[in-house]
């Protein structure tokens, strides 16, 4: 059994970022208590994408 750590590809990160942004837009209207966490997740994904470029 391998203990390799799988790093997500830039494409995977971009897709997840787009989904988080959609969820964030919905949360601002419907579930504002979740918006902050989603905003932080989006920032983390943006930083990961920037490191891969």
N, CA, C and O atoms as a Maestro MAE file, in Angstrom:
{
 s_m_m2io_version
 :::
 2.0.0
}

f_m_ct {
 s_m_title
 :::
 protein
 m_atom[212] {
  # First column is atom index #
  i_m_mmod_type
  r_m_x_coord
  r_m_y_coord
  r_m_z_coord
  i_m_residue_number
  s_m_chain_name
  s_m_pdb_residue_name
  s_m_pdb_atom_name
  i_m_atomic_number
  :::
  1 25 0.838 -1.179 0.000 1 A "UNK " " N  " 7
  2 3 0.000 0.000 0.000 1 A "UNK " " CA " 6
  3 2 0.882 1.240 0.000 1 A "UNK " " C  " 6
  4 15 1.779 1.367 0.833 1 A "UNK " " O  " 8
  5 25 0.636 2.134 -0.911 2 A "UNK " " N  " 7
  6 3 1.454 3.324 -1.066 2 A "UNK " " CA " 6
  7 2 0.947 4.444 -0.164 2 A "UNK " " C  " 6
  8 15 -0.254 4.580 0.068 2 A "UNK " " O  " 8
  9 25 1.883 5.240 0.335 3 A "UNK " " N  " 7
  10 3 1.491 6.368 1.178 3 A "UNK " " CA " 6
  11 2 1.665 7.689 0.433 3 A "UNK " " C  " 6
  12 15 1.858 8.737 1.048 3 A "UNK " " O  " 8
  13 25 1.596 7.629 -0.897 4 A "UNK " " N  " 7
  14 3 1.732 8.842 -1.695 4 A "UNK " " CA " 6
  15 2 0.584 9.796 -1.403 4 A "UNK " " C  " 6
  16 15 -0.562 9.388 -1.211 4 A "UNK " " O  " 8
  17 25 0.927 11.070 -1.376 5 A "UNK " " N  " 7
  18 3 -0.095 12.099 -1.186 5 A "UNK " " CA " 6
  19 2 -0.492 12.621 -2.551 5 A "UNK " " C  " 6
  20 15 0.343 13.138 -3.293 5 A "UNK " " O  " 8
  21 25 -1.766 12.487 -2.883 6 A "UNK " " N  " 7
  22 3 -2.260 12.931 -4.182 6 A "UNK " " CA " 6
  23 2 -2.482 14.436 -4.158 6 A "UNK " " C  " 6
  24 15 -3.273 14.940 -3.361 6 A "UNK " " O  " 8
  25 25 -1.782 15.149 -5.034 7 A "UNK " " N  " 7
  26 3 -2.006 16.574 -5.181 7 A "UNK " " CA " 6
  27 2 -3.019 16.794 -6.293 7 A "UNK " " C  " 6
  28 15 -2.859 16.263 -7.392 7 A "UNK " " O  " 8
  29 25 -4.048 17.563 -6.021 8 A "UNK " " N  " 7
  30 3 -5.047 17.797 -7.061 8 A "UNK " " CA " 6
  31 2 -4.455 18.587 -8.222 8 A "UNK " " C  " 6
  32 15 -3.592 19.444 -8.034 8 A "UNK " " O  " 8
  33 25 -4.929 18.288 -9.404 9 A "UNK " " N  " 7
  34 3 -4.457 19.000 -10.585 9 A "UNK " " CA " 6
  35 2 -5.054 20.401 -10.599 9 A "UNK " " C  " 6
  36 15 -6.009 20.694 -9.880 9 A "UNK " " O  " 8
  37 25 -4.474 21.257 -11.431 10 A "UNK " " N  " 7
  38 3 -4.993 22.614 -11.570 10 A "UNK " " CA " 6
  39 2 -6.440 22.587 -12.050 10 A "UNK " " C  " 6
  40 15 -7.253 23.412 -11.633 10 A "UNK " " O  " 8
  41 25 -6.758 21.640 -12.924 11 A "UNK " " N  " 7
  42 3 -8.133 21.517 -13.424 11 A "UNK " " CA " 6
  43 2 -9.084 21.162 -12.283 11 A "UNK " " C  " 6
  44 15 -10.170 21.731 -12.172 11 A "UNK " " O  " 8
  45 25 -8.669 20.222 -11.439 12 A "UNK " " N  " 7
  46 3 -9.497 19.844 -10.290 12 A "UNK " " CA " 6
  47 2 -9.699 21.032 -9.348 12 A "UNK " " C  " 6
  48 15 -10.804 21.274 -8.862 12 A "UNK " " O  " 8
  49 25 -8.618 21.763 -9.100 13 A "UNK " " N  " 7
  50 3 -8.713 22.924 -8.220 13 A "UNK " " CA " 6
  51 2 -9.630 23.991 -8.813 13 A "UNK " " C  " 6
  52 15 -10.429 24.597 -8.099 13 A "UNK " " O  " 8
  53 25 -9.513 24.215 -10.112 14 A "UNK " " N  " 7
  54 3 -10.346 25.220 -10.777 14 A "UNK " " CA " 6
  55 2 -11.824 24.839 -10.694 14 A "UNK " " C  " 6
  56 15 -12.678 25.686 -10.433 14 A "UNK " " O  " 8
  57 25 -12.110 23.573 -10.914 15 A "UNK " " N  " 7
  58 3 -13.509 23.109 -10.819 15 A "UNK " " CA " 6
  59 2 -14.049 23.282 -9.407 15 A "UNK " " C  " 6
  60 15 -15.177 23.735 -9.213 15 A "UNK " " O  " 8
  61 25 -13.236 22.918 -8.428 16 A "UNK " " N  " 7
  62 3 -13.679 23.061 -7.042 16 A "UNK " " CA " 6
  63 2 -13.876 24.536 -6.697 16 A "UNK " " C  " 6
  64 15 -14.836 24.892 -6.012 16 A "UNK " " O  " 8
  65 25 -12.974 25.388 -7.167 17 A "UNK " " N  " 7
  66 3 -13.099 26.820 -6.916 17 A "UNK " " CA " 6
  67 2 -14.393 27.369 -7.513 17 A "UNK " " C  " 6
  68 15 -15.094 28.146 -6.865 17 A "UNK " " O  " 8
  69 25 -14.705 26.974 -8.722 18 A "UNK " " N  " 7
  70 3 -15.948 27.426 -9.355 18 A "UNK " " CA " 6
  71 2 -17.165 26.973 -8.557 18 A "UNK " " C  " 6
  72 15 -18.120 27.733 -8.393 18 A "UNK " " O  " 8
  73 25 -17.135 25.741 -8.062 19 A "UNK " " N  " 7
  74 3 -18.252 25.231 -7.259 19 A "UNK " " CA " 6
  75 2 -18.367 25.998 -5.946 19 A "UNK " " C  " 6
  76 15 -19.469 26.347 -5.522 19 A "UNK " " O  " 8
  77 25 -17.235 26.258 -5.305 20 A "UNK " " N  " 7
  78 3 -17.251 26.998 -4.043 20 A "UNK " " CA " 6
  79 2 -17.798 28.408 -4.267 20 A "UNK " " C  " 6
  80 15 -18.557 28.921 -3.445 20 A "UNK " " O  " 8
  81 25 -17.413 29.028 -5.376 21 A "UNK " " N  " 7
  82 3 -17.930 30.375 -5.678 21 A "UNK " " CA " 6
  83 2 -19.442 30.352 -5.893 21 A "UNK " " C  " 6
  84 15 -20.147 31.258 -5.448 21 A "UNK " " O  " 8
  85 25 -19.941 29.323 -6.571 22 A "UNK " " N  " 7
  86 3 -21.400 29.197 -6.752 22 A "UNK " " CA " 6
  87 2 -22.087 29.015 -5.398 22 A "UNK " " C  " 6
  88 15 -23.093 29.660 -5.102 22 A "UNK " " O  " 8
  89 25 -21.521 28.122 -4.585 23 A "UNK " " N  " 7
  90 3 -22.089 27.878 -3.257 23 A "UNK " " CA " 6
  91 2 -22.053 29.149 -2.406 23 A "UNK " " C  " 6
  92 15 -22.983 29.422 -1.647 23 A "UNK " " O  " 8
  93 25 -20.975 29.920 -2.537 24 A "UNK " " N  " 7
  94 3 -20.832 31.172 -1.789 24 A "UNK " " CA " 6
  95 2 -21.930 32.163 -2.180 24 A "UNK " " C  " 6
  96 15 -22.542 32.789 -1.315 24 A "UNK " " O  " 8
  97 25 -22.172 32.301 -3.473 25 A "UNK " " N  " 7
  98 3 -23.209 33.220 -3.946 25 A "UNK " " CA " 6
  99 2 -24.578 32.825 -3.393 25 A "UNK " " C  " 6
  100 15 -25.370 33.686 -3.009 25 A "UNK " " O  " 8
  101 25 -24.848 31.543 -3.356 26 A "UNK " " N  " 7
  102 3 -26.114 31.053 -2.805 26 A "UNK " " CA " 6
  103 2 -26.159 31.307 -1.297 26 A "UNK " " C  " 6
  104 15 -27.180 31.734 -0.759 26 A "UNK " " O  " 8
  105 25 -25.043 31.040 -0.628 27 A "UNK " " N  " 7
  106 3 -24.993 31.196 0.827 27 A "UNK " " CA " 6
  107 2 -25.209 32.647 1.246 27 A "UNK " " C  " 6
  108 15 -25.820 32.906 2.283 27 A "UNK " " O  " 8
  109 25 -24.716 33.591 0.456 28 A "UNK " " N  " 7
  110 3 -24.916 34.997 0.809 28 A "UNK " " CA " 6
  111 2 -26.397 35.325 0.949 28 A "UNK " " C  " 6
  112 15 -26.786 36.128 1.797 28 A "UNK " " O  " 8
  113 25 -27.216 34.702 0.116 29 A "UNK " " N  " 7
  114 3 -28.657 34.967 0.149 29 A "UNK " " CA " 6
  115 2 -29.394 34.057 1.128 29 A "UNK " " C  " 6
  116 15 -30.230 34.513 1.909 29 A "UNK " " O  " 8
  117 25 -29.074 32.775 1.076 30 A "UNK " " N  " 7
  118 3 -29.878 31.786 1.799 30 A "UNK " " CA " 6
  119 2 -29.294 31.331 3.137 30 A "UNK " " C  " 6
  120 15 -30.042 31.009 4.060 30 A "UNK " " O  " 8
  121 25 -27.972 31.303 3.245 31 A "UNK " " N  " 7
  122 3 -27.332 30.788 4.464 31 A "UNK " " CA " 6
  123 2 -26.107 31.626 4.800 31 A "UNK " " C  " 6
  124 15 -24.981 31.139 4.697 31 A "UNK " " O  " 8
  125 25 -26.309 32.885 5.201 32 A "UNK " " N  " 7
  126 3 -25.171 33.771 5.438 32 A "UNK " " CA " 6
  127 2 -24.180 33.239 6.479 32 A "UNK " " C  " 6
  128 15 -23.010 33.619 6.468 32 A "UNK " " O  " 8
  129 25 -24.637 32.375 7.366 33 A "UNK " " N  " 7
  130 3 -23.723 31.825 8.373 33 A "UNK " " CA " 6
  131 2 -22.660 30.923 7.750 33 A "UNK " " C  " 6
  132 15 -21.633 30.662 8.377 33 A "UNK " " O  " 8
  133 25 -22.888 30.446 6.531 34 A "UNK " " N  " 7
  134 3 -21.923 29.589 5.840 34 A "UNK " " CA " 6
  135 2 -21.017 30.370 4.889 34 A "UNK " " C  " 6
  136 15 -20.007 29.842 4.422 34 A "UNK " " O  " 8
  137 25 -21.368 31.606 4.603 35 A "UNK " " N  " 7
  138 3 -20.651 32.383 3.591 35 A "UNK " " CA " 6
  139 2 -19.182 32.590 3.954 35 A "UNK " " C  " 6
  140 15 -18.317 32.488 3.085 35 A "UNK " " O  " 8
  141 25 -18.889 32.875 5.206 36 A "UNK " " N  " 7
  142 3 -17.505 33.151 5.604 36 A "UNK " " CA " 6
  143 2 -16.600 31.946 5.356 36 A "UNK " " C  " 6
  144 15 -15.499 32.096 4.825 36 A "UNK " " O  " 8
  145 25 -17.049 30.773 5.730 37 A "UNK " " N  " 7
  146 3 -16.249 29.560 5.530 37 A "UNK " " CA " 6
  147 2 -16.020 29.299 4.043 37 A "UNK " " C  " 6
  148 15 -14.929 28.895 3.642 37 A "UNK " " O  " 8
  149 25 -17.039 29.526 3.236 38 A "UNK " " N  " 7
  150 3 -16.891 29.318 1.792 38 A "UNK " " CA " 6
  151 2 -15.929 30.338 1.192 38 A "UNK " " C  " 6
  152 15 -15.145 30.009 0.301 38 A "UNK " " O  " 8
  153 25 -15.989 31.565 1.676 39 A "UNK " " N  " 7
  154 3 -15.067 32.594 1.194 39 A "UNK " " CA " 6
  155 2 -13.620 32.209 1.520 39 A "UNK " " C  " 6
  156 15 -12.728 32.378 0.689 39 A "UNK " " O  " 8
  157 25 -13.398 31.699 2.712 40 A "UNK " " N  " 7
  158 3 -12.050 31.276 3.092 40 A "UNK " " CA " 6
  159 2 -11.588 30.086 2.256 40 A "UNK " " C  " 6
  160 15 -10.421 30.021 1.869 40 A "UNK " " O  " 8
  161 25 -12.474 29.160 1.977 41 A "UNK " " N  " 7
  162 3 -12.131 28.007 1.127 41 A "UNK " " CA " 6
  163 2 -11.751 28.476 -0.272 41 A "UNK " " C  " 6
  164 15 -10.797 27.967 -0.860 41 A "UNK " " O  " 8
  165 25 -12.488 29.441 -0.807 42 A "UNK " " N  " 7
  166 3 -12.181 29.978 -2.133 42 A "UNK " " CA " 6
  167 2 -10.793 30.616 -2.139 42 A "UNK " " C  " 6
  168 15 -10.032 30.435 -3.090 42 A "UNK " " O  " 8
  169 25 -10.465 31.350 -1.101 43 A "UNK " " N  " 7
  170 3 -9.136 31.983 -1.021 43 A "UNK " " CA " 6
  171 2 -8.032 30.931 -0.963 43 A "UNK " " C  " 6
  172 15 -6.984 31.086 -1.589 43 A "UNK " " O  " 8
  173 25 -8.271 29.869 -0.214 44 A "UNK " " N  " 7
  174 3 -7.279 28.793 -0.118 44 A "UNK " " CA " 6
  175 2 -7.070 28.133 -1.483 44 A "UNK " " C  " 6
  176 15 -5.936 27.869 -1.881 44 A "UNK " " O  " 8
  177 25 -8.160 27.870 -2.192 45 A "UNK " " N  " 7
  178 3 -8.055 27.266 -3.521 45 A "UNK " " CA " 6
  179 2 -7.335 28.195 -4.489 45 A "UNK " " C  " 6
  180 15 -6.521 27.740 -5.294 45 A "UNK " " O  " 8
  181 25 -7.625 29.492 -4.420 46 A "UNK " " N  " 7
  182 3 -6.940 30.459 -5.280 46 A "UNK " " CA " 6
  183 2 -5.439 30.445 -5.013 46 A "UNK " " C  " 6
  184 15 -4.640 30.513 -5.947 46 A "UNK " " O  " 8
  185 25 -5.057 30.359 -3.753 47 A "UNK " " N  " 7
  186 3 -3.639 30.318 -3.395 47 A "UNK " " CA " 6
  187 2 -2.984 29.037 -3.913 47 A "UNK " " C  " 6
  188 15 -1.860 29.078 -4.413 47 A "UNK " " O  " 8
  189 25 -3.669 27.913 -3.798 48 A "UNK " " N  " 7
  190 3 -3.131 26.649 -4.308 48 A "UNK " " CA " 6
  191 2 -2.948 26.708 -5.818 48 A "UNK " " C  " 6
  192 15 -1.944 26.228 -6.346 48 A "UNK " " O  " 8
  193 25 -3.914 27.294 -6.509 49 A "UNK " " N  " 7
  194 3 -3.807 27.434 -7.965 49 A "UNK " " CA " 6
  195 2 -2.622 28.321 -8.334 49 A "UNK " " C  " 6
  196 15 -1.890 28.020 -9.277 49 A "UNK " " O  " 8
  197 25 -2.433 29.397 -7.606 50 A "UNK " " N  " 7
  198 3 -1.323 30.313 -7.884 50 A "UNK " " CA " 6
  199 2 0.024 29.615 -7.688 50 A "UNK " " C  " 6
  200 15 0.966 29.866 -8.439 50 A "UNK " " O  " 8
  201 25 0.118 28.748 -6.694 51 A "UNK " " N  " 7
  202 3 1.369 28.016 -6.450 51 A "UNK " " CA " 6
  203 2 1.681 27.032 -7.565 51 A "UNK " " C  " 6
  204 15 2.848 26.758 -7.844 51 A "UNK " " O  " 8
  205 25 0.649 26.502 -8.202 52 A "UNK " " N  " 7
  206 3 0.864 25.507 -9.257 52 A "UNK " " CA " 6
  207 2 1.273 26.139 -10.576 52 A "UNK " " C  " 6
  208 15 1.805 25.450 -11.446 52 A "UNK " " O  " 8
  209 25 1.039 27.424 -10.742 53 A "UNK " " N  " 7
  210 3 1.353 28.077 -12.017 53 A "UNK " " CA " 6
  211 2 2.796 28.500 -12.093 53 A "UNK " " C  " 6
  212 15 3.221 29.064 -13.101 53 A "UNK " " O  " 8
  :::
 }
 m_bond[211] {
  # First column is bond index #
  i_m_from
  i_m_to
  i_m_order
  :::
  1 1 2 1
  2 2 3 1
  3 3 4 2
  4 3 5 1
  5 5 6 1
  6 6 7 1
  7 7 8 2
  8 7 9 1
  9 9 10 1
  10 10 11 1
  11 11 12 2
  12 11 13 1
  13 13 14 1
  14 14 15 1
  15 15 16 2
  16 15 17 1
  17 17 18 1
  18 18 19 1
  19 19 20 2
  20 19 21 1
  21 21 22 1
  22 22 23 1
  23 23 24 2
  24 23 25 1
  25 25 26 1
  26 26 27 1
  27 27 28 2
  28 27 29 1
  29 29 30 1
  30 30 31 1
  31 31 32 2
  32 31 33 1
  33 33 34 1
  34 34 35 1
  35 35 36 2
  36 35 37 1
  37 37 38 1
  38 38 39 1
  39 39 40 2
  40 39 41 1
  41 41 42 1
  42 42 43 1
  43 43 44 2
  44 43 45 1
  45 45 46 1
  46 46 47 1
  47 47 48 2
  48 47 49 1
  49 49 50 1
  50 50 51 1
  51 51 52 2
  52 51 53 1
  53 53 54 1
  54 54 55 1
  55 55 56 2
  56 55 57 1
  57 57 58 1
  58 58 59 1
  59 59 60 2
  60 59 61 1
  61 61 62 1
  62 62 63 1
  63 63 64 2
  64 63 65 1
  65 65 66 1
  66 66 67 1
  67 67 68 2
  68 67 69 1
  69 69 70 1
  70 70 71 1
  71 71 72 2
  72 71 73 1
  73 73 74 1
  74 74 75 1
  75 75 76 2
  76 75 77 1
  77 77 78 1
  78 78 79 1
  79 79 80 2
  80 79 81 1
  81 81 82 1
  82 82 83 1
  83 83 84 2
  84 83 85 1
  85 85 86 1
  86 86 87 1
  87 87 88 2
  88 87 89 1
  89 89 90 1
  90 90 91 1
  91 91 92 2
  92 91 93 1
  93 93 94 1
  94 94 95 1
  95 95 96 2
  96 95 97 1
  97 97 98 1
  98 98 99 1
  99 99 100 2
  100 99 101 1
  101 101 102 1
  102 102 103 1
  103 103 104 2
  104 103 105 1
  105 105 106 1
  106 106 107 1
  107 107 108 2
  108 107 109 1
  109 109 110 1
  110 110 111 1
  111 111 112 2
  112 111 113 1
  113 113 114 1
  114 114 115 1
  115 115 116 2
  116 115 117 1
  117 117 118 1
  118 118 119 1
  119 119 120 2
  120 119 121 1
  121 121 122 1
  122 122 123 1
  123 123 124 2
  124 123 125 1
  125 125 126 1
  126 126 127 1
  127 127 128 2
  128 127 129 1
  129 129 130 1
  130 130 131 1
  131 131 132 2
  132 131 133 1
  133 133 134 1
  134 134 135 1
  135 135 136 2
  136 135 137 1
  137 137 138 1
  138 138 139 1
  139 139 140 2
  140 139 141 1
  141 141 142 1
  142 142 143 1
  143 143 144 2
  144 143 145 1
  145 145 146 1
  146 146 147 1
  147 147 148 2
  148 147 149 1
  149 149 150 1
  150 150 151 1
  151 151 152 2
  152 151 153 1
  153 153 154 1
  154 154 155 1
  155 155 156 2
  156 155 157 1
  157 157 158 1
  158 158 159 1
  159 159 160 2
  160 159 161 1
  161 161 162 1
  162 162 163 1
  163 163 164 2
  164 163 165 1
  165 165 166 1
  166 166 167 1
  167 167 168 2
  168 167 169 1
  169 169 170 1
  170 170 171 1
  171 171 172 2
  172 171 173 1
  173 173 174 1
  174 174 175 1
  175 175 176 2
  176 175 177 1
  177 177 178 1
  178 178 179 1
  179 179 180 2
  180 179 181 1
  181 181 182 1
  182 182 183 1
  183 183 184 2
  184 183 185 1
  185 185 186 1
  186 186 187 1
  187 187 188 2
  188 187 189 1
  189 189 190 1
  190 190 191 1
  191 191 192 2
  192 191 193 1
  193 193 194 1
  194 194 195 1
  195 195 196 2
  196 195 197 1
  197 197 198 1
  198 198 199 1
  199 199 200 2
  200 199 201 1
  201 201 202 1
  202 202 203 1
  203 203 204 2
  204 203 205 1
  205 205 206 1
  206 206 207 1
  207 207 208 2
  208 207 209 1
  209 209 210 1
  210 210 211 1
  211 211 212 2
  :::
 }
}
